[in-house]
Amino acid sequence: MIRSHLPLNALLAFEASARHLSFTSAGLELRVTQAAVSHQVKALEELLGVKLFRRLPRGLALTDEGLVLLPVLTETFDRIQATLDQFTGGKFREAVTVGAVGTFATRWLLPRLASFRKAHPNIDLRIYTNNNRVDLAGEGLDFAIRFGDGSWHGAEAVELLSAPHSPACTPEIAKRLRRPEDLLAEVLLRSYRIDEWERWFASVGIASAQARGPVFDSSTALAEVAVQGQGVALLPIRMFARELESGHLVQPFKDEITLGRYWLTSLKSKPASAGMKAFRHWLLQVCREQAQGMAAPAR
């Protein structure tokens, strides 16, 4: 519980002085005199019974006690400021932070965000992309959209979309491909999950096939290299409808394999805020419509 006698001005003066290691610079930031800052810091030191600074001929140096206090105050003031920043125009704008695997974010989520903003103008949605390696707690995320089997320790996972994989390449390369075996003579572009091609070959009855080729950390990069004609990529094919419709990529074989699905994950230990509930409801609804063939991204 915050006490009414907590010396906020003194704490502000110390925090600013500790960041600048200067009473003068702290005074300029706080818009008070250097003497006022020095007085506030001295009062705080007397209240705590410890020295927070060593006064040097040129500036200040933190004592061990000052080094302990500074990060606590900086984090606290930053959190207060971040909360105050959410009040705009007399309304509270809740921030919802989402980490998303890059392919899903750029190919599916971002083109549909206009409908979310229209429905929830007071939610400040923050999207951070990753290559499917994410730490919900460590990165301070409300949600993470991941590709996989739905099993992540300590996380609740709700299925969003299936993501069948199939080979894709330029029309020129496709002309050389009559049978799946012909792929073994091509450069096979691989993801960091390097067994995917072997699993696809096994699904079409080709055992012990070994794929060789450069490795990339995202399907978006794989698709771009495939469009350039540098090889054949194994892609979550529905995420690249644009390239297929334009003819930049083709599916030489219709055989598909399910290597995973897209999931919305959140910490089981984290209570859902109103903004989190709104985003979760919207995302699941749009995914249901997508699965039913009803939703398309805005053009």
Residue pairs with C-beta under 8 A, 6 or more apart in sequence:
7 40
7 43
7 44
7 47
9 40
10 40
10 41
10 43
10 44
10 47
11 44
11 73
12 30
12 40
12 77
13 26
13 30
13 32
13 36
13 37
13 40
13 41
13 44
14 40
14 41
14 44
14 52
14 66
14 69
14 70
14 73
15 70
15 73
15 74
15 77
16 25
16 26
16 29
16 30
16 37
17 23
17 25
17 26
17 37
17 41
17 53
17 60
18 52
18 53
18 60
18 62
18 66
18 69
18 70
19 26
19 70
19 74
20 26
20 29
21 59
21 60
21 61
21 62
22 59
22 60
23 34
23 37
23 38
23 41
23 60
24 34
26 34
26 37
27 33
27 34
27 36
27 37
30 37
41 52
41 53
44 52
45 51
45 52
48 65
50 63
50 65
51 63
51 65
51 66
52 62
52 63
52 65
52 66
52 69
53 60
53 61
53 62
53 63
53 66
54 60
54 61
54 62
54 63
62 70
82 95
86 92
86 93
86 94
86 95
86 124
87 93
91 122
92 122
93 122
93 123
93 124
94 122
94 123
94 124
94 273
94 274
94 275
95 123
95 124
95 125
95 126
95 275
96 123
96 124
96 125
96 126
96 142
96 143
96 273
96 275
96 276
96 278
96 279
97 126
97 128
97 140
97 141
97 142
97 143
98 125
98 126
98 127
98 128
98 141
98 142
98 143
98 144
98 145
98 279
99 128
99 129
99 130
99 134
99 136
99 139
99 141
99 143
99 144
99 145
100 109
100 127
100 128
100 129
100 130
100 144
100 145
101 129
101 130
101 131
101 132
101 145
101 146
101 147
101 218
101 262
102 129
102 130
102 131
102 218
102 219
102 220
103 147
103 218
103 219
103 220
103 236
103 239
104 145
104 147
104 239
104 262
105 127
105 129
105 145
106 129
106 220
107 220
107 239
107 240
108 161
108 239
108 297
109 127
109 145
110 127
111 297
111 298
112 286
112 295
112 297
112 298
113 125
113 127
114 298
115 282
115 286
115 298
116 123
116 125
116 279
116 282
117 125
119 278
119 282
120 275
120 278
120 279
120 282
123 275
123 278
123 279
125 279
128 139
128 141
130 144
131 192
131 217
131 218
132 146
132 147
132 148
134 141
134 144
134 146
136 143
136 144
136 155
136 265
136 266
136 267
137 267
142 266
142 270
142 273
142 275
142 276
142 279
143 264
143 265
143 266
143 276
143 279
143 280
144 155
144 264
144 265
144 266
145 160
145 262
145 263
145 264
145 265
146 152
146 157
146 262
146 263
146 265
147 163
147 236
147 260
147 261
147 262
147 263
148 260
148 261
148 263
149 260
149 261
150 157
150 159
150 261
150 263
151 157
152 265
154 267
154 268
154 269
155 265
155 266
155 267
155 268
156 265
156 266
156 267
156 268
157 263
157 264
157 265
158 263
158 264
158 265
158 280
158 284
159 261
159 262
159 263
160 261
160 262
160 263
160 264
160 283
160 284
160 287
161 238
161 261
161 262
161 287
161 290
161 291
162 258
162 261
162 262
162 291
163 236
163 238
163 239
163 258
163 259
163 260
163 261
163 262
164 236
164 237
164 238
164 256
164 257
164 258
165 196
165 200
165 234
165 235
165 236
165 237
165 256
165 257
165 258
165 259
166 200
166 234
166 235
166 237
166 251
166 253
166 254
166 255
166 256
166 257
167 183
167 200
167 232
167 233
167 234
167 235
167 251
167 252
167 253
168 223
168 226
168 232
168 233
168 234
168 235
168 237
168 240
168 243
168 244
168 249
168 250
168 251
168 252
169 177
169 186
169 226
169 229
169 231
169 232
169 233
169 249
169 250
169 252
170 226
170 227
170 229
170 248
170 249
170 250
171 247
171 250
172 229
173 186
173 229
173 231
173 232
173 252
174 250
174 252
176 182
176 185
176 186
177 183
177 186
177 232
177 252
177 253
180 201
180 204
180 206
180 253
180 255
181 206
183 201
183 232
183 252
184 209
186 231
186 232
187 212
187 213
187 214
187 230
187 231
187 232
188 197
188 211
188 212
188 213
188 231
188 232
188 234
189 213
189 214
189 216
189 222
189 225
189 226
189 230
189 231
189 232
189 233
189 234
190 196
190 197
190 211
190 213
190 214
190 215
190 216
190 222
190 234
191 215
191 216
191 217
191 218
191 219
191 222
191 234
192 215
192 216
192 217
193 259
194 211
194 215
196 234
196 259
197 209
197 211
197 234
198 209
198 210
198 211
199 257
199 259
200 234
200 255
200 257
201 207
201 209
201 211
202 209
203 255
203 257
204 253
204 255
213 231
214 225
214 231
216 222
216 225
219 233
219 235
219 236
219 239
219 240
222 233
222 234
222 235
223 233
223 235
223 240
223 243
223 249
225 231
225 233
226 232
226 233
226 235
226 249
227 243
227 248
227 249
232 252
237 244
237 251
237 256
240 249
243 249
244 250
244 251
264 280
264 283
264 284
266 272
266 276
266 280
272 280
286 295
289 295
